[in-house]
Amino acid sequence: MLSACSTTSFTDFFNNYNQQMREVRQAQQQGNFHQALSLIPTRNSNNSSYNLSLLEKARLAYLANDNKQSQVDFAQVYQLVQEAQLAAKVELSRGVENVAAVVSNDNAIRYDIPLYEQSMLHSYQALNYLTQQDLSGALVEVRRANLVQERALTTNANSIYRYQEKMAAQGVNMADFSRQYPAMDNTIGDIKNGFQNAYTFYLSALLYEAAGQSNDAYIDYKKALEIYPDNSYLQQDVWRLANSLYMSDDITLLKASLPPAVTNKNEHTNQGQVTFIVENGIVAAKQEIAISLPIFTSHDNIRFYSVALPSYQNNLKTYSPLRVNYQSKSYQSEEIVRLQSLAAKQLKDQLPLIVTRQVVRLLAKEEIRQQLERKNGQLGNIFANIYNIATEKADTRSWSTLPDSIHILQLNLPAGEHQLMLNINGTNQPVKVSVRANKTTLVKLAAIGTYNQYQTYEL
């Protein structure tokens, strides 16, 4: 039991992560980012949630326009990810942590940063580099984000199958489990997996274009369009580059699949593009739920145990699109990623592994309870039961300061200074942008509750 405490603070041990972050998220919702930073629980480098704590700090520092600190924290997280991957290969540090978790709960395991969170880490780090006008540094980060997704494509299906096999080996029937576990289908929607992120591909394509790497940009625009095929801005980008790169075979296919409004659109010469990236809301936190599972004990007896598990609510919040008015014309944004859906899908794919660990843990705790009862009688039994109840906590950890949804909007304008009127969640906000011919001006907006802010980058 003491080993579990070595990687987990007392607060982490008995209070789930969602509860600990409640005040942080409330401050973030109100736009009080410095206050939110001060409310994040202090964790040392040995803590199992240290890497997650750094992610939260880096995101909030970014929102507070402290890009230098954000960059430092994200860089440290990336180093920890690399160290964790190396440790997993030799199965050294993870093995120690799993022993600790057997007698406590999953919060004693080092937080394994999900792939969609890793890609967002690199996307934010790319934006941090852009604030320093360091395009080459930003390109390194978007390549890392894309590499995360490429590697995941080759391992995802096999990992899910292995998790399901392990769960079945513990005698838990997936169909029986699914009947008790709350549905998340509405939250997940029709996405294929929990890591493919059209936004990260779109951001990398923007930066590749800015660097004059049109072929690389075209590849990533196509990847983004494959994930979000109905996004008209992605359609326009793919069509535009297919023509400028003389991709004759692709042009034929695209002409048959894309709307005429896209394929018949005239090319804007000697104009610049203004691209808006809009972050909406805050991703929902995991909730703790309890279900009853029939489990075979070491004596081949079936007993029903109450198991605490993480879950997401089965609904998505609706956001109004950003509207931009310019010279009597109105433009509106379109969604390019729903991080809430990625989070729910990632959790669903991980559930067999989570349940397997819970079953192993329950059996180990039951064995300890019986040993204490034999040695100390009813007093030992009471102590073991109190400990088991106190430590039966679901792992509700996730990067909880991320946005819920991200939209994009593009419009072409003549070179020069322009005053645009933005409507964000019913609030009008004027924005002044500088446009250069054949260049892109990126406007990054955060719309959280009633709080709105923006940053501009000239690419």
Long-range contacts (C-beta under 8 A, 24 or more apart in sequence): 1-103, 1-104, 1-387, 3-96, 3-99, 3-100, 3-103, 4-100, 4-101, 4-103, 4-104, 4-108, 6-46, 6-100, 7-46, 7-47, 7-48, 7-97, 7-100, 7-108, 7-110, 8-47, 8-48, 8-49, 8-100, 8-104, 8-107, 8-108, 9-41, 9-43, 9-47, 11-41, 12-41, 12-43, 12-47, 12-48, 12-49, 12-107, 13-104, 13-105, 13-107, 13-108, 13-391, 13-393, 14-390, 14-391, 14-393, 15-393, 16-107, 16-288, 16-393, 16-394, 16-395, 16-396, 17-49, 17-52, 17-107, 17-286, 17-395, 17-396, 17-397, 17-398, 17-400, 18-285, 18-286, 18-287, 18-288, 18-396, 18-400, 19-396, 21-56, 21-285, 21-400, 24-56, 24-60, 24-400, 24-401, 25-282, 25-285, 25-400, 25-401, 28-60, 28-63, 28-282, 28-401, 28-448, 29-282, 29-448, 29-449, 29-451, 30-449, 30-451, 31-448, 31-449, 31-450, 31-451, 31-453, 33-60, 33-61, 33-63, 33-64, 34-64, 36-60, 36-401, 37-61, 37-64, 48-97, 48-107, 48-108, 48-109, 48-110, 48-111, 49-107, 49-111, 49-397, 50-80, 51-77, 51-80, 51-81, 51-84, 51-110, 51-111, 51-113, 52-111, 52-113, 52-397, 52-398, 52-399, 54-80, 55-113, 55-117, 55-121, 55-399, 55-401, 56-399, 56-400, 56-401, 58-121, 58-124, 59-124, 59-399, 59-401, 59-402, 60-401, 62-124, 62-127, 62-128, 63-401, 63-446, 63-453, 65-455, 67-128, 67-131, 67-132, 70-124, 70-128, 71-125, 71-128, 71-129, 74-121, 74-124, 74-125, 74-128, 75-125, 77-113, 77-121, 78-121, 78-122, 78-125, 78-144, 81-113, 81-118, 81-121, 84-110, 84-112, 84-113, 98-357, 101-357, 101-361, 102-360, 102-361, 102-364, 103-361, 103-364, 103-365, 103-368, 103-391, 104-361, 104-391, 105-308, 105-361, 105-391, 105-392, 105-393, 105-394, 105-395, 106-354, 106-357, 106-358, 106-394, 106-395, 107-393, 107-395, 107-397, 109-395, 111-397, 113-399, 114-194, 114-195, 114-343, 114-346, 114-398, 115-148, 115-149, 115-152, 115-194, 115-195, 115-346, 116-194, 116-195, 116-197, 116-339, 116-342, 116-343, 116-346, 117-398, 117-399, 117-402, 118-145, 118-148, 119-145, 119-146, 119-148, 119-149, 119-195, 119-197, 119-200, 120-145, 120-197, 120-200, 120-339, 120-399, 120-402, 121-145, 122-148, 122-200, 123-199, 123-200, 123-203, 126-203, 126-204, 126-207, 127-444, 127-457, 130-442, 130-457, 130-459, 131-455, 131-457, 135-207, 135-210, 135-211, 135-459, 136-211, 138-207, 139-204, 139-207, 139-208, 139-211, 142-200, 142-203, 142-204, 142-207, 142-208, 143-204, 145-197, 145-200, 145-203, 145-204, 146-200, 146-201, 146-204, 146-220, 148-195, 149-195, 149-196, 149-197, 149-200, 149-201, 152-193, 152-195, 152-196, 153-196, 156-193, 156-195, 156-349, 159-349, 160-349, 160-352, 163-349, 163-350, 163-351, 163-352, 163-353, 163-356, 164-352, 166-352, 166-353, 166-356, 167-352, 167-353, 167-355, 167-356, 169-356, 170-295, 170-355, 170-356, 170-359, 170-360, 171-295, 171-296, 171-359, 172-293, 172-295, 172-355, 172-356, 172-359, 174-352, 176-294, 177-291, 177-293, 177-351, 177-355, 180-291, 180-292, 180-293, 181-289, 181-291, 181-309, 181-311, 181-351, 182-289, 182-311, 182-314, 183-314, 184-311, 184-312, 184-314, 184-344, 184-347, 184-348, 185-314, 186-314, 186-315, 186-316, 187-312, 187-313, 187-314, 187-315, 187-316, 187-340, 187-341, 187-344, 188-341, 188-344, 188-345, 188-348, 189-316, 189-338, 189-341, 191-338, 191-341, 191-342, 191-345, 193-345, 193-349, 194-342, 194-343, 194-344, 194-345, 194-346, 194-347, 194-348, 194-349, 195-342, 195-346, 196-227, 197-227, 197-337, 197-342, 198-223, 198-224, 198-225, 198-227, 198-228, 198-231, 198-234, 198-336, 198-337, 199-224, 199-277, 199-336, 199-337, 199-406, 199-408, 200-337, 201-227, 202-234, 202-336, 202-408, 203-277, 205-237, 206-275, 206-440, 206-442, 206-459, 207-459, 209-440, 209-459, 210-439, 210-440, 210-459, 214-241, 214-244, 214-245, 215-245, 217-241, 218-242, 218-245, 218-247, 224-336, 228-335, 228-336, 228-337, 231-334, 231-335, 231-336, 231-408, 232-259, 232-261, 232-262, 232-334, 233-334, 233-408, 233-409, 233-410, 234-336, 235-259, 235-262, 236-262, 236-265, 236-410, 237-410, 239-263, 239-265, 240-267, 243-267, 268-412, 270-414, 270-415, 270-437, 270-438, 271-412, 271-413, 271-414, 271-415, 271-435, 271-437, 271-438, 272-412, 272-413, 272-414, 272-415, 272-435, 272-436, 272-437, 272-438, 272-439, 272-440, 272-441, 273-410, 273-411, 273-412, 273-413, 273-439, 273-440, 273-441, 274-410, 274-411, 274-412, 274-413, 274-418, 274-420, 274-433, 274-435, 274-440, 274-441, 274-443, 275-408, 275-409, 275-410, 275-440, 275-441, 275-442, 275-443, 276-322, 276-324, 276-333, 276-407, 276-408, 276-409, 276-410, 276-443, 276-444, 276-445, 277-406, 277-407, 277-408, 277-442, 277-443, 277-444, 277-445, 278-322, 278-333, 278-406, 278-407, 278-408, 278-409, 278-424, 278-445, 278-447, 279-403, 279-405, 279-406, 279-444, 279-445, 279-446, 279-447, 279-448, 280-319, 280-403, 280-404, 280-405, 280-406, 280-407, 280-447, 281-317, 281-319, 281-403, 281-404, 281-405, 281-447, 281-448, 281-449, 282-400, 282-401, 282-402, 282-403, 282-404, 282-448, 283-339, 283-340, 283-343, 283-398, 283-399, 283-400, 283-402, 283-403, 283-404, 284-312, 284-313, 284-317, 284-340, 284-343, 284-404, 285-396, 285-398, 285-400, 286-310, 286-311, 286-312, 286-347, 286-394, 286-395, 286-396, 286-397, 286-398, 287-311, 287-312, 287-313, 287-396, 288-393, 288-394, 288-396, 289-394, 293-355, 293-358, 293-359, 295-359, 295-362, 295-363, 297-363, 297-366, 298-363, 298-366, 298-367, 305-362, 306-392, 307-355, 307-358, 307-362, 307-392, 308-358, 308-392, 308-393, 308-394, 309-351, 309-354, 309-355, 309-358, 309-394, 310-347, 310-354, 310-394, 310-395, 310-396, 311-347, 312-340, 312-343, 312-344, 312-347, 316-340, 316-341, 317-404, 317-405, 319-404, 319-405, 319-407, 319-425, 319-447, 320-425, 320-426, 321-407, 321-409, 322-407, 322-409, 322-422, 322-423, 322-424, 322-445, 322-447, 323-422, 323-423, 324-409, 324-411, 324-420, 324-421, 324-422, 324-423, 325-420, 325-421, 325-422, 325-423, 326-411, 326-413, 326-418, 326-420, 326-421, 331-409, 331-411, 332-409, 333-407, 333-408, 333-409, 334-407, 334-408, 334-409, 335-405, 335-406, 335-407, 336-406, 336-407, 336-408, 337-405, 337-406, 338-404, 338-405, 339-402, 339-403, 339-404, 339-405, 339-406, 340-404, 340-405, 343-398, 354-395, 403-446, 403-448, 424-452, 425-450, 425-452, 427-452, 429-454, 434-458
